[in-house]
Amino acid sequence: MMLRSMYKFRQLAKNIQFLIESGSWPAHKKLPSLRAQAQSSGYSLMTVLNAYQELEAKGWIYTKQKSGYYVSGDINISPEHTNKVALNTNIEINSLVFDHLKRLQQDHVIPLGSAFPSVPLLCNTHFMKILSQHAKLPNSSLSTDSMPPGSLHLRQILASRYSLNGISTQPEDIVITSGALDALNLSLQALTKPGDFILLQQTIFYGAWQAAERLGLNVITIPEHPEHGFDVNAFESALKNYPIKVCWLMLNAHNPIGFTVSNEIKLVIAELLHRYKVYLIEDDVYQELFYEKQKPLSVKYFDKENYVLHCSSFSKILGAGVRVGWVHSRPFSNAIQHLQLMSTVSASNLMQHALVDFIGTHHYEKHLRQLRLKLQKNKNTYYKLLKEILPKSCKIYLYATGYFLWIQLPINVDSTVLYQHLLDKKIVIAPSILFQQDNLPRNYIRLNCSFNLTEPIKRALYTVVEMIKMLEQNAGADGS
Ligand SMILES: Cc1ncc(COP(=O)(O)O)c(C=O)c1O
């Protein structure tokens, strides 16, 4: 008990020290009162007092009588802290994402900014048939026998799929959730308290930023590696220098960029997690949408010490409306179920029963093979067209996975401005500000290429390109 509370105040002191070192809390800034700090961090008053006293003893902060604690004025900030790795506090992205998702729900928009694959590609008649059969059975549709941790049959099937992929798994390792977002959010909530530090890739699915905002977390980011997707040196530097509790990473078919990190790098990531005793929430929701022969491995494959919580779902394979996902983590299974039972409760019983029957058939594998081929075909068609019509000052990132193209616009074109102009034409794209903090260049967009290239979509792509050219020209004329 004694040791645990000692650890807690040191952890809090380290977090505050980092806020000072990184310049987020400048010299002579007043620290939150003991009570306010206790409330926002979830620590006891005594823990906060001990942390403040430790920081004072080390010279990071000083007290003013009857006024409180202040950041010291003469601190040397190590240059290591400004090296590539960045700190992001006070994240505010939820309203932006909310507006974006609402725009996508409007009638008659061309949803090039959607994260979901085209529904006709996902629709499988065998699955629909099984689903309608189950809908008629009271036990499937109305009973609660798939409450947390979820249907035993479904967990058995998922466990054997993991084992076939070289990750020895028992059904007890898996908790079924309401989609991957639920799995990711529950995992992050189980592992953190407000004020903790987490690590994200600089460019990442907005769900990670939203979760950090909701849970009041500080975010350390590392940049993408231009060649390998993942910068191992920046990762190690962040783990070494900052009090990071958890990382949330996408390493297969990264959303929004599309790269898949090599197995060698995944092995190094697992080793670093073990060395620095940091957990990883691995978002592997696109794991089945690879075009090459071999399914890419996950970091979970290399994780012999249970530091990885592996999250995925059926949303990108059978449709986001299925709302069935899972998290694979033996040590946190209980904590996650506790959170589940006071929030999202469980995934639909009906869907879990239908999935058990469908995944067990050869139709499932066939569906996956066909889906991969169609996505690859559509993405290549978009790529060819865009390569031809986009100005040479744009760069298209093409990877052999998924259904996104990440496009670099001319440096003077702000993707948020492009987004606004295109909304008037009922075209929705995804600007980079949905995936990054706004201190980065805004000249990137993500396009969803899963839809068949029909005439209206083709026209929309031409409009996007015309608009980019117009904005580039206007910016050139302004001299900006
Ligand atoms: C990278 C990523 N992770 C997680 C999710 C959430 O998936 P689900 O619909 O299963 O909650 C999405 C959905 O778009 C996603 O793109």
The ligand as an SDF file (V2000), in Angstrom:
LIG
                    3D

 16 16  0  0  0  0  0  0  0  0999 V2000
   -8.9700    3.5060  -37.4700 C   0  0  0  0  0  0  0  0  0  0  0  0
  -10.3230    3.2250  -36.9180 C   0  0  0  0  0  0  0  0  0  0  0  0
  -10.4220    2.6660  -35.7100 N   0  0  0  0  0  0  0  0  0  0  0  0
  -11.6290    2.3990  -35.1720 C   0  0  0  0  0  0  0  0  0  0  0  0
  -12.7930    2.6990  -35.8280 C   0  0  0  0  0  0  0  0  0  0  0  0
  -14.1040    2.3860  -35.1980 C   0  0  0  0  0  0  0  0  0  0  0  0
  -14.6400    1.2080  -35.6970 O   0  0  0  0  0  0  0  0  0  0  0  0
  -16.0460    0.6390  -35.2400 P   0  0  0  0  0  0  0  0  0  0  0  0
  -17.0540    1.0830  -36.2470 O   0  0  0  0  0  0  0  0  0  0  0  0
  -15.8700   -0.8360  -35.2010 O   0  0  0  0  0  0  0  0  0  0  0  0
  -16.3510    1.1970  -33.8780 O   0  0  0  0  0  0  0  0  0  0  0  0
  -12.7310    3.2790  -37.0940 C   0  0  0  0  0  0  0  0  0  0  0  0
  -13.9460    3.6310  -37.8260 C   0  0  0  0  0  0  0  0  0  0  0  0
  -13.9710    4.3680  -38.7410 O   0  0  0  0  0  0  0  0  0  0  0  0
  -11.4520    3.5390  -37.6600 C   0  0  0  0  0  0  0  0  0  0  0  0
  -11.3070    4.0830  -38.8690 O   0  0  0  0  0  0  0  0  0  0  0  0
  1  2  1  0
  2  3  1  0
  2 15  2  0
  3  4  2  0
  4  5  1  0
  5  6  1  0
  5 12  2  0
  6  7  1  0
  7  8  1  0
  8  9  2  0
  8 10  1  0
  8 11  1  0
 12 13  1  0
 12 15  1  0
 13 14  2  0
 15 16  1  0
M  END
$$$$
